Amino acid sequence: MGCAGSSSPPLVLYLYLVGFLDLFAVSMVVPLLSRHIKHLGGSSTVAGLVGSVYGLLQLFSSTVIGSWSDVVGRRSILLVTLILSGFSYGLLGISRSIPLLIMARIPTGIFKHTQSISKALLSDLIPEHERPQVMGRFSAASSVGFILGPVLSGYLVELDGGFYTTSFICCFIFFINAGVVWWLPYKKWLYVPTKELHLREMNYEIKCTTLWKEEIRNRITDPLVTATNGVVRPKTSNPLWNQCMSVGQKIKGLVCSNLWDVFLVRFLMALANLLYYSNFVLAVEERFSVTPRLIGYLISYGGIIGALSGFIAGSVTRLYNNKILLLLLHSSILTCCMMAMYSVATSIQVVVLCSTVLGFSTTIGRMCITDMELSRGGRQTRGTLIGAGQSVTAVARILAPLLSGIVQEFSVCGPPRLGAALALLAIFVMTSLHSKLNKITEAKVKLH
């Protein structure tokens, strides 16, 4: 795959649109859920329970859905997840009771893995050296959607039945997104004429591009046809039991892999970031006596910085000569320092500085950890790897509110301080990993 051309295929641009629409739709509804639950007569505990149910379902389903995409094809699974998520949000739009609302969230918890499958599809479409740049831009496009969604929903929720209108609009956007995926020009981009495959005068770049397209053809399209050396033959679909066995084998291989150090770093950094944001609104309001509107502007500002960071991720990676682990180490050091600085800040200007740097460092860090997982895993298990990464993050989402509540009993600055400590622990793990990789590299050099 490394011999493919440097220009990104047209499919990548369409997938940026898919990522934008996905988080734009979700961000319209999710911030309103707690408010809607209270309007239905539910308590804050019930709202927390609904969030926990969603998190638990995501924890157990993300790896399975990712593995399923490895077995039957990315495009098919992406369509399934978009359509079922759309139906789930449509059901949310007719929920007039707490039980019905919980039922509406169950399909979303199981199948809302559209971001993960899109990332796996992107990793199939691009060579490794372009992956950080493309993944960064995908995250940036998705972040823009997450920034704009609440703006629209803020106006809609003030209307009579605003939550239900917002939910139906979200459902409609998911179906539009499914249509975009259905009409993706994958056949046009992957099509390779038979004559081209046998042309002797073909230059090296065209040969590499052809082989690259042939390699990924079956991983991103429906498993109906396979092309080899220009000959098209039918491909029989596997029975459901065989698919389940294949998914089980991929998950078993993941459990027995050597990726646990990478997953540990992901877990520690995700938990650190979640702890930082867990009481951000309450802490800033209490410590600096600022208005909720100003805090909202500050949160939006951090999101904008994160989106801009995604666009420059490729340039930062090239600056580091594609040394992803070193970049991850430095971004984590920045995150740790900014969390510690925020916890002792004495002015709102320092908080703005910390939000600026954290928006950059956390975005780059997430891109790096995803790239490390994909680089150390096999090509045929990319969906499984990304799904497992989401499961690890889901564990952090479950633990963060509990830990945040405990440490807040001692200090309002407790969560970010604990986050800084966890980030420091992740830095020690990465330092150890970096030393181990350097020793392996030096041993290989000596052998040659």
C-alpha positions as CSV (number, residue, x, y, z in Angstrom):
1,M,0.0,0.0,0.0
2,G,2.9,2.3,0.6
3,C,3.5,2.7,-3.2
4,A,0.2,4.4,-3.9
5,G,0.1,7.9,-5.2
6,S,0.3,10.8,-2.8
7,S,-3.1,12.3,-3.9
8,S,-6.1,11.3,-1.8
9,P,-8.9,9.5,-3.7
10,P,-12.2,11.2,-4.3
11,L,-13.8,8.8,-1.8
12,V,-11.9,10.5,1.0
13,L,-13.6,13.9,0.4
14,Y,-17.0,12.2,0.5
15,L,-16.1,10.5,3.8
16,Y,-15.2,13.9,5.2
17,L,-18.8,14.9,4.5
18,V,-20.1,11.7,6.1
19,G,-18.1,12.5,9.3
20,F,-19.4,16.1,9.3
21,L,-23.1,15.2,8.9
22,D,-22.8,12.4,11.5
23,L,-21.6,14.6,14.4
24,F,-23.7,17.5,13.2
25,A,-26.8,15.4,13.6
26,V,-25.8,13.8,16.9
27,S,-24.7,17.2,18.5
28,M,-28.2,18.5,17.8
29,V,-29.9,16.0,20.1
30,V,-27.4,14.8,22.7
31,P,-27.1,18.1,24.6
32,L,-30.9,18.2,24.9
33,L,-31.4,14.7,26.3
34,S,-31.0,15.5,30.0
35,R,-33.4,18.5,29.7
36,H,-36.0,16.3,27.9
37,I,-35.8,13.6,30.5
38,K,-36.5,16.2,33.2
39,H,-39.5,17.4,31.2
40,L,-40.8,13.8,31.1
41,G,-40.6,13.7,34.9
42,G,-37.3,12.0,35.2
43,S,-34.6,12.9,37.8
44,S,-30.9,13.6,37.3
45,T,-30.3,10.0,38.4
46,V,-32.5,8.8,35.6
47,A,-30.7,11.0,33.1
48,G,-27.4,9.5,34.4
49,L,-28.8,6.0,34.0
50,V,-29.7,6.6,30.4
51,G,-26.2,7.8,29.7
52,S,-24.7,4.8,31.5
53,V,-26.9,2.4,29.4
54,Y,-25.6,4.0,26.2
55,G,-22.0,3.8,27.5
56,L,-22.3,0.1,28.5
57,L,-23.8,-0.8,25.1
58,Q,-21.0,1.0,23.3
59,L,-18.4,-0.7,25.4
60,F,-19.5,-4.2,24.4
61,S,-20.6,-3.5,20.8
62,S,-17.8,-1.4,19.3
63,T,-15.3,-4.2,19.0
64,V,-17.9,-6.6,17.6
65,I,-19.2,-4.1,15.0
66,G,-15.6,-3.2,14.0
67,S,-14.8,-6.9,13.6
68,W,-18.0,-7.4,11.6
69,S,-16.8,-4.7,9.2
70,D,-13.6,-6.7,8.7
71,V,-15.6,-9.7,7.7
72,V,-18.4,-8.5,5.5
73,G,-17.1,-5.1,4.2
74,R,-16.9,-1.6,5.5
75,R,-19.5,0.0,3.2
76,S,-22.2,-2.6,4.1
77,I,-21.7,-2.1,7.8
78,L,-21.5,1.7,7.5
79,L,-24.9,1.6,5.8
80,V,-26.4,-0.6,8.4
81,T,-25.1,1.5,11.3
82,L,-26.3,4.8,9.7
83,I,-29.8,3.4,8.9
84,L,-30.4,1.8,12.3
85,S,-29.0,4.9,14.1
86,G,-31.4,7.0,12.1
87,F,-34.4,4.8,13.1
88,S,-33.3,5.1,16.7
89,Y,-33.3,8.9,16.6
90,G,-36.7,8.8,14.9
91,L,-38.0,6.6,17.7
92,L,-36.5,9.2,20.1
93,G,-38.7,11.8,18.3
94,I,-41.9,10.0,19.3
95,S,-40.8,9.2,22.9
96,R,-43.4,10.5,25.3
97,S,-42.2,8.5,28.3
98,I,-39.0,7.5,30.0
99,P,-39.2,3.7,29.1
100,L,-39.8,4.5,25.4
101,L,-36.8,7.0,25.5
102,I,-34.6,4.3,27.0
103,M,-35.7,1.8,24.3
104,A,-34.9,4.4,21.7
105,R,-31.3,4.8,23.0
106,I,-30.6,1.0,23.0
107,P,-30.2,0.7,19.1
108,T,-28.0,3.8,19.1
109,G,-25.8,2.3,21.8
110,I,-25.4,-0.9,19.8
111,F,-25.0,0.5,16.3
112,K,-23.8,4.1,16.6
113,H,-20.3,3.3,15.4
114,T,-20.3,5.3,12.2
115,Q,-17.2,7.3,13.1
116,S,-15.2,4.2,13.8
117,I,-16.3,2.4,10.6
118,S,-15.6,5.6,8.6
119,K,-12.0,5.8,10.1
120,A,-11.5,2.1,9.2
121,L,-12.7,2.8,5.7
122,L,-10.4,5.7,5.4
123,S,-7.4,3.7,6.6
124,D,-8.2,1.2,3.7
125,L,-8.2,4.0,1.1
126,I,-5.0,5.7,1.9
127,P,-1.3,4.7,2.2
128,E,0.2,4.7,5.7
129,H,2.3,7.9,5.2
130,E,-0.9,9.9,4.4
131,R,-3.0,8.4,7.3
132,P,-2.2,11.0,10.0
133,Q,-3.1,13.9,7.7
134,V,-6.3,12.3,6.4
135,M,-7.4,11.1,9.8
136,G,-6.7,14.6,11.2
137,R,-8.8,16.3,8.5
138,F,-11.6,13.7,9.1
139,S,-11.6,14.6,12.8
140,A,-11.6,18.3,12.0
141,A,-14.6,18.0,9.6
142,S,-16.5,16.0,12.3
143,S,-15.6,18.5,14.9
144,V,-17.0,21.3,12.8
145,G,-20.3,19.4,12.7
146,F,-20.2,19.0,16.5
147,I,-19.7,22.8,16.9
148,L,-22.5,23.8,14.5
149,G,-25.1,21.3,15.6
150,P,-25.9,22.8,19.0
151,V,-26.3,26.2,17.4
152,L,-29.2,25.0,15.3
153,S,-30.7,22.9,18.1
154,G,-30.5,25.9,20.4
155,Y,-33.0,27.7,18.2
156,L,-35.2,24.7,17.5
157,V,-35.6,23.7,21.2
158,E,-37.3,27.1,21.9
159,L,-40.1,26.1,19.6
160,D,-43.2,24.2,20.7
161,G,-42.2,20.5,20.6
162,G,-38.7,21.6,19.8
163,F,-37.0,18.4,21.0
164,Y,-39.2,16.2,18.9
165,T,-38.5,18.4,15.8
166,T,-34.8,18.2,16.5
167,S,-34.9,14.4,16.8
168,F,-36.7,14.0,13.5
169,I,-34.3,16.4,11.7
170,C,-31.4,14.3,13.2
171,C,-33.1,11.1,11.9
172,F,-33.5,12.7,8.4
173,I,-29.8,13.7,8.4
174,F,-28.8,10.1,9.2
175,F,-30.8,8.8,6.2
176,I,-29.3,11.5,4.0
177,N,-25.9,10.3,5.2
178,A,-26.8,6.7,4.4
179,G,-27.7,7.9,0.9
180,V,-24.3,9.6,0.6
181,V,-22.6,6.3,1.5
182,W,-24.8,4.4,-0.9
183,W,-23.9,6.7,-3.8
184,L,-20.1,6.8,-3.0
185,P,-18.2,6.6,-6.2
186,Y,-16.2,3.6,-5.0
187,K,-16.7,1.7,-8.3
188,K,-15.5,4.5,-10.4
189,W,-12.4,5.0,-8.3
190,L,-11.6,1.3,-7.8
191,Y,-12.3,0.4,-11.5
192,V,-9.2,-0.9,-13.2
193,P,-9.5,-1.7,-17.0
194,T,-8.4,-5.2,-18.0
195,K,-6.0,-3.8,-20.6
196,E,-4.3,-1.7,-18.0
197,L,-3.5,-4.7,-15.9
198,H,-1.7,-6.4,-18.8
199,L,0.0,-3.4,-20.3
200,R,3.8,-3.9,-20.4
201,E,4.7,-0.3,-20.8
202,M,2.9,0.6,-17.6
203,N,5.1,2.7,-15.3
204,Y,5.9,1.8,-11.7
205,E,3.4,4.3,-10.1
206,I,0.5,3.0,-12.1
207,K,1.4,-0.6,-11.2
208,C,1.5,0.2,-7.5
209,T,-1.8,2.1,-7.7
210,T,-3.5,-0.8,-9.5
211,L,-2.3,-3.4,-7.0
212,W,-3.3,-1.1,-4.1
213,K,-6.8,-0.7,-5.5
214,E,-7.1,-4.5,-6.1
215,E,-6.0,-5.1,-2.5
216,I,-8.6,-2.8,-0.9
217,R,-11.5,-3.5,-3.3
218,N,-12.9,-6.4,-1.3
219,R,-12.4,-4.7,2.1
220,I,-14.5,-1.6,1.4
221,T,-17.2,-2.8,-0.9
222,D,-20.0,-5.4,-0.6
223,P,-18.5,-8.9,-0.8
224,L,-20.3,-9.8,-4.1
225,V,-17.5,-9.8,-6.7
226,T,-13.7,-10.2,-6.6
227,A,-11.4,-9.0,-9.4
228,T,-8.0,-10.7,-9.9
229,N,-5.8,-9.8,-12.9
230,G,-8.8,-8.3,-14.6
231,V,-11.0,-11.4,-14.3
232,V,-14.3,-10.8,-12.5
233,R,-15.8,-13.8,-10.7
234,P,-18.7,-14.2,-8.3
235,K,-18.0,-14.3,-4.6
236,T,-20.4,-16.3,-2.4
237,S,-21.6,-14.7,0.8
238,N,-20.7,-16.5,4.0
239,P,-23.4,-17.9,6.2
240,L,-24.2,-15.9,9.3
241,W,-22.5,-18.6,11.5
242,N,-19.3,-18.4,9.6
243,Q,-19.4,-14.6,10.0
244,C,-19.8,-14.9,13.7
245,M,-16.9,-17.4,13.9
246,S,-14.7,-15.0,11.9
247,V,-15.6,-12.1,14.2
248,G,-14.8,-14.3,17.2
249,Q,-11.5,-15.3,15.8
250,K,-10.5,-11.6,15.2
251,I,-11.5,-10.6,18.7
252,K,-9.6,-13.6,20.1
253,G,-6.5,-12.6,18.1
254,L,-6.8,-9.0,19.4
255,V,-6.9,-10.3,23.1
256,C,-3.8,-12.3,22.5
257,S,-1.9,-9.5,20.7
258,N,0.9,-7.2,22.0
259,L,-1.2,-4.0,21.8
260,W,-2.1,-3.7,25.5
261,D,0.5,-1.0,26.1
262,V,-1.1,1.1,23.4
263,F,-4.6,0.5,24.7
264,L,-3.3,1.4,28.2
265,V,-2.0,4.7,27.0
266,R,-5.3,5.4,25.2
267,F,-7.2,4.6,28.4
268,L,-5.1,6.8,30.6
269,M,-5.2,9.8,28.3
270,A,-8.9,9.4,27.6
271,L,-9.7,9.2,31.3
272,A,-7.4,12.3,31.9
273,N,-9.3,14.3,29.3
274,L,-12.7,13.3,30.5
275,L,-11.8,14.2,34.1
276,Y,-10.6,17.7,32.9
277,Y,-13.9,18.4,31.2
278,S,-16.1,16.6,33.8
279,N,-16.6,19.7,36.1
280,F,-15.2,22.4,33.8
281,V,-18.3,24.5,33.8
282,L,-18.9,24.3,37.5
283,A,-15.2,24.8,38.4
284,V,-14.7,27.9,36.2
285,E,-17.9,29.5,37.4
286,E,-17.0,28.9,41.0
287,R,-13.4,29.9,40.8
288,F,-13.6,33.0,38.6
289,S,-17.2,34.1,38.9
290,V,-17.8,34.3,35.2
291,T,-21.2,34.0,33.4
292,P,-22.4,30.8,31.8
293,R,-22.4,32.6,28.4
294,L,-18.7,33.2,28.7
295,I,-18.1,29.6,29.7
296,G,-20.0,28.5,26.6
297,Y,-17.9,30.7,24.4
298,L,-14.8,29.2,26.0
299,I,-16.0,25.6,25.4
300,S,-16.8,26.5,21.7
301,Y,-13.4,28.2,21.4
302,G,-11.7,24.9,22.5
303,G,-13.7,23.0,19.9
304,I,-12.6,25.4,17.2
305,I,-9.0,25.0,18.2
306,G,-9.4,21.2,18.1
307,A,-10.9,21.4,14.6
308,L,-8.1,23.6,13.3
309,S,-5.5,21.3,14.9
310,G,-7.0,18.4,12.9
311,F,-6.4,20.3,9.6
312,I,-2.7,20.8,10.4
313,A,-2.1,17.3,11.9
314,G,-0.4,16.1,8.7
315,S,2.0,19.0,8.7
316,V,2.9,18.4,12.3
317,T,3.5,14.7,11.6
318,R,5.8,15.5,8.7
319,L,7.7,17.9,11.0
320,Y,8.4,14.9,13.2
321,N,9.4,12.8,10.2
322,N,6.4,10.5,10.9
323,K,7.7,9.5,14.3
324,I,4.2,9.0,15.7
325,L,5.3,7.7,19.2
326,L,7.5,10.7,19.8
327,L,4.8,13.1,18.7
328,L,2.3,11.3,21.0
329,L,4.8,11.6,23.9
330,H,5.3,15.4,23.4
331,S,1.6,16.0,23.0
332,S,0.9,14.1,26.2
333,I,3.5,16.1,28.0
334,L,1.8,19.3,26.8
335,T,-1.6,17.9,28.0
336,C,-0.2,17.0,31.4
337,C,1.4,20.4,31.9
338,M,-1.7,22.4,30.8
339,M,-4.0,20.3,33.1
340,A,-1.6,21.0,36.0
341,M,-1.5,24.7,35.1
342,Y,-5.3,25.0,34.9
343,S,-5.7,23.4,38.3
344,V,-3.7,26.2,39.9
345,A,-4.8,29.1,37.6
346,T,-5.6,32.4,39.3
347,S,-7.1,34.2,36.3
348,I,-9.4,33.5,33.4
349,Q,-6.7,34.4,30.9
350,V,-4.6,31.4,32.1
351,V,-7.7,29.2,31.5
352,V,-8.0,30.5,28.0
353,L,-4.3,29.7,27.4
354,C,-4.7,26.2,28.8
355,S,-7.8,25.6,26.6
356,T,-5.9,26.7,23.5
357,V,-3.0,24.3,24.1
358,L,-5.2,21.5,25.3
359,G,-7.4,21.8,22.1
360,F,-4.2,21.3,20.1
361,S,-2.5,18.6,22.2
362,T,-5.6,16.4,22.7
363,T,-6.5,16.4,19.0
364,I,-3.0,15.5,18.0
365,G,-2.8,12.9,20.7
366,R,-6.0,11.1,19.6
367,M,-4.7,11.1,16.0
368,C,-1.4,9.6,17.1
369,I,-2.9,6.8,19.3
370,T,-5.2,5.7,16.4
371,D,-2.3,5.7,14.0
372,M,-0.2,3.6,16.4
373,E,-3.0,1.0,16.8
374,L,-3.4,0.7,13.0
375,S,0.3,0.5,12.4
376,R,0.9,-2.2,14.9
377,G,-2.1,-4.3,13.9
378,G,-2.8,-6.2,10.8
379,R,-4.4,-4.8,7.7
380,Q,-7.3,-7.2,7.9
381,T,-8.2,-6.3,11.4
382,R,-8.4,-2.5,11.2
383,G,-12.1,-2.4,12.1
384,T,-11.5,-4.6,15.1
385,L,-8.6,-2.4,16.3
386,I,-10.6,0.8,16.0
387,G,-13.6,-0.8,17.6
388,A,-11.4,-2.0,20.5
389,G,-10.0,1.5,20.9
390,Q,-13.5,2.8,21.2
391,S,-14.3,0.2,23.8
392,V,-11.3,1.3,25.9
393,T,-12.5,4.9,25.6
394,A,-16.0,3.7,26.7
395,V,-14.5,2.3,29.9
396,A,-13.0,5.7,30.6
397,R,-16.3,7.4,30.0
398,I,-17.9,5.1,32.6
399,L,-15.2,5.6,35.2
400,A,-14.7,9.4,34.8
401,P,-18.0,10.6,36.4
402,L,-17.4,8.3,39.4
403,L,-13.8,9.4,40.0
404,S,-14.7,13.0,39.3
405,G,-17.5,12.9,42.0
406,I,-15.2,11.4,44.5
407,V,-12.3,13.8,44.1
408,Q,-14.6,16.8,44.0
409,E,-15.5,16.1,47.6
410,F,-12.0,17.2,48.5
411,S,-11.4,20.0,46.0
412,V,-13.1,21.6,43.0
413,C,-9.7,21.3,41.2
414,G,-9.5,17.6,42.1
415,P,-10.6,16.2,38.6
416,P,-8.0,18.1,36.5
417,R,-5.2,17.3,39.1
418,L,-6.1,13.7,38.9
419,G,-6.2,14.0,35.1
420,A,-2.7,15.5,35.1
421,A,-1.5,12.6,37.3
422,L,-3.0,10.0,34.9
423,A,-1.4,11.8,31.9
424,L,2.0,11.7,33.7
425,L,1.5,7.9,34.2
426,A,0.8,7.6,30.5
427,I,4.0,9.5,29.7
428,F,6.0,7.0,31.8
429,V,4.4,4.1,29.8
430,M,5.2,5.8,26.5
431,T,8.8,6.5,27.6
432,S,9.2,2.8,28.4
433,L,7.6,1.9,25.0
434,H,9.9,4.4,23.2
435,S,13.0,2.9,24.8
436,K,11.9,-0.7,23.9
437,L,11.3,0.3,20.2
438,N,14.7,2.0,20.0
439,K,16.4,-1.2,21.3
440,I,14.6,-3.3,18.7
441,T,15.6,-0.8,15.9
442,E,19.2,-0.8,17.0
443,A,19.2,-4.7,17.1
444,K,17.9,-4.8,13.5
445,V,20.5,-2.3,12.4
446,K,23.3,-4.5,13.9
447,L,21.9,-7.6,12.1
448,H,22.2,-5.9,8.8
